[in-house]
Structures are given as C-alpha cells and as structure tokens.
Amino acid sequence: MGRRSGWWSAFALATLSLAPLQPGLAQSSPLQLSREQALELGLRSSLSLRGSALDVEANQALAGLARSRFLPKLDLVALGTFAQVDTNVGFISNLPTIGDLSLNLNGDSSAVINNTFVNLGLVFTVPLLDFGRGPLQQAARAELEASRAEQAEQRRRTRFEILNCYLAAQYTAALIPVWQSSLVLSQTLLRDVNAIRREGLAPRIDTFQAEAQVQADLQGLAEARAQHEIALSALARSLNLPAEAAVQASDPLRPDPGWPLSLQATLQQALSQRPALQTLQRAAAAQQSRVKLARATRLPSVGLLVGGGISGDWLNLPNTSATASVSGLGLPGVSQSGSASGSFLDWGAALTVRQPLYDGGQSREAIALAQRRTQQAELAVEEAQQAIIQSVETWYATHQATAAQAEAAGAAIKANDRSVRDGLLRYRAGLAPITEVLLAQRNLQLARAAEATAIHRRNLSRAGLELETGQP
C-alpha cells in the first residue's frame, strides 16, 4: 500500500506540473509584461480613462452651451397661406392675411375669392440684461474643472488598479513554488515512511499521516494555480485585452524601495495635491453658483427683438357673377373675373421687460434646494479629507510593518528548513515521531508563504501611498 501511495502522489505532482493553465483551451504564447510595460499598456487602453475623457468633452459642450445661451440670435422666418372664399355678401371682415374686403355685389351676385400670401423675413434677438448669465456660466466652468480633476483622479485610480492586479499576479505566482517545495518534502517523507515501514520500524498510522500531508499539499498547489489564473485574468481585464489573449507578469516578486517621506509629509502632500478633493471643491463651487442662479430668477430681465422682411400677396377673383330678371323673366347671367397683387417691406423693434412677481414659491424652493446641495458638497469635501487621512495612515503603517515582517519570515524560513532536515534525520533514526517532521514542514511552508505575503503587502502599500500622493 505504501508503494502505491508514493507512486500515485508522484504521478499527481507530475500531472499538476505539466497541466496547462486553462485545460481545454488552446494556449497561445502568453504576453510577457514587466510592471512598467503593463502600466503603459493599461493606461493607454483603459476604458475608465476613455470614459473620463468623454465626461470632460461633455462638460466642455455644456460650458459652450451656457455661453451661447446669452449670445445674439438671428433667425430666418417664412410664412405662406392660401385662402378661398365663396360669398354673396359685399363686405367680408377678417379675411386671412387681407383683413376687411368690400365688393360691389347687387341682387343675386356672388364672388369666389382666392388669396395667396407669402412672407420672408429675419428676426434678431439680443438678451440685454439677464442676472442669471454670470452664475450659469460660472457653474458650467466649475463643472468643467471638476471633470478635469476627476480625469486626473481616475488616472491615479487606474494606475493603482493595474498595479494591484500585477502585484496579485506576482504574489500568486510566488505561492506556487512554495506549495511545490512543500509537496516535494511531503513525498520525500512518504518515501522514507514506506521504506522504514517495510523494515517493520514504523506504524501504519505514519503512512496515513504522510499520505494525508501529500494530499493536503496537492490541494494547496491546485488552489495556488487557480488563484494565479484568477489574478492573471484580472490583470488582462485591467489591460483591456481580448478574452483569448494570455498575459504573464515577467517581473518576479521582489520588495520595492521603502517609502521616502515621513507620515506628516505624506499627509500634507496627499491633502494638498489630490484631484479627488479638487473635484469635490469645484462641485461645491458649482452648487454655490446655482444658488445665485436660483436667486436670479426673482430679478428682472430685458431683451431686444428686431425683425424685418418682405411680403407678397396675390388676390384673384376667378368668377364674379350677377343675374337679373324683368317681369319675372330671367335674363342671361353676367360673369367676370379680376386679380390684384403687390408686395411690401416692413420692419419693427420691440423691447421686452420681464419682472417675476409671484411664482407660487418655486424660486424660494429652488434657492433652498441649491443651498442644501451646496452644504452637502462642502460636507463631502470634509468627509473625503478624513477618508484620505485614514487611507494614508493605513498604507503607511502597513508599509512600515512589512520590512520587519519580511525579515522575520526570512529568519523563520532558515530555522524551519534546518528543523525539517533535523526532523527527517531524527525520524529515520527512530528518535522522533512523524508528527515532529510534519509540524516542522508545515511551519516551513507557512514561513515561506509569510515572506511572500510580507513582500506583496510592502509593494501594495507603496502603490497605495503613490495613489494618495500622486508620487510615482
């Protein structure tokens, strides 16, 4: 049984080592990227940055719209009408485009009137006085500046997201050899147990425990490979790569240089040069302008309108008929036609003054709403400042602790490696139980994982401090 278990464990290890990263999918040569290459590619193809650029362009259009709202406007206007009237009354009032029309109709006379009217003109409007002009343009400019600051903040966040995914790929890749080394030790121990047991010097439970350790390491190795695949997938998504593209982090997991600034200097730089705060501050300024805009609805406005054009009218009487009778005898009817046409130029100007008197409380509520939103925006700035302080202090404390953690983990690796070798020798000599070797082996595996974790936390905390301060 011991020989079978040892052979099966060796076969399982070989299978995991040779298995493709994504079974069932044809693997092309993965794209090997260093950290700087990943950042360059990700920042160039980031969907989030594209969305931020579109937001800036949209706010530029809104700012232009706010400016154009108060510029003079020139419009071309045209009007065409046609009317037909069949009447036996000599006087017609309010005829469209003509007004009053008088005809000389006697007795049983009647007339058909066709009238065509065409007008073409220009209308020029100028807002002379509008107290909402300044606040509206100020709000639009503030929102444009806020979108630009948000674009700079989005660039920081995108850089951190790419770094986070790259560091995760490095970390999960570093854990795979940790489990592979542990599995090799477990298989060595299993072979020793089987050899000793064949001599009748080891109980059967030692074989079971050694085999359980091999299986536990196989499970850990499989999980490490799966987590590495997940990390690589997240890295590919952050780089906006197609689904069929494979990527690998070419840089090994190594500790980055220590953070050069003190905590106070880091906090000062994070609070003074943070686009996220500038975004909220400009949003608060935009809300303050909207308060002024809401108050401007109570003030008068003055506008000028000038118009002029040419008009033409064509009046046609295709059939004017009259009938007569003598002593009750009908005489032949008389029918005649006529037409008239003409054109004229006209122009005019109007000065419009509007002073709101009562709007049902709409302006009062609009002012109150704008004031509450201004207070909310100012409160958001203070909340963001506190969140930045907390984030900086967390990243800084984590970064300071990782140096000692990595050093302690390195020392633990050396001590546990010697402990494993001594434990194997003591077990082979029959001086120690197998549990001593298993405990030493597990401690060695934990120490190696702890060292990788400490390095990853060190690099990630530095990336977090770079996010908060903007310092690469």
Buried (B, 14 or more C-beta within 10 A) or exposed (E): EBEEBBEEBBEBBEEBEEEEBEEEEEEEEBBEBEBEBBBBBBBEEBEBBEEBBEBBEEBBEBBEEBBEBBEEEEEEEEEEEEEEBEBEEEEBEEBEBBEEBEBEBEEEBBBBBBBBBBBEBEBBBBBEEBBBBBBBBBBBBBBBBBBBBBBBBBBBBBBBBBBBBBBBBBBBBBBBEBBBBBBEBBBBBBBBBBBBBEEEEBBEEBBBBBBEBBBBBBEBBBEBBEBBBEBBBBBBBBBBBEEEEBBBBBBEBEBBEEBEBEEEEBBBBBBEBBBBBBBBBBBBBBBBBBBBBBBBBBBEBBBBBBBEBEBBBBBBBBBBBBBBEEEEEEEEEEEEEEEEEEEEEEEEEEEEEEEEEEEEEEBEEBBEBBBEBBEEBBEBBEEBBEEBBEBBEEBBEBBBBBEEBBEBBBEBBEBBBEBBBBBBEBBBEEEBBBEBBBBBBBBBBBBBBBBBBBBBBBBBBBBBBBBBBBBE
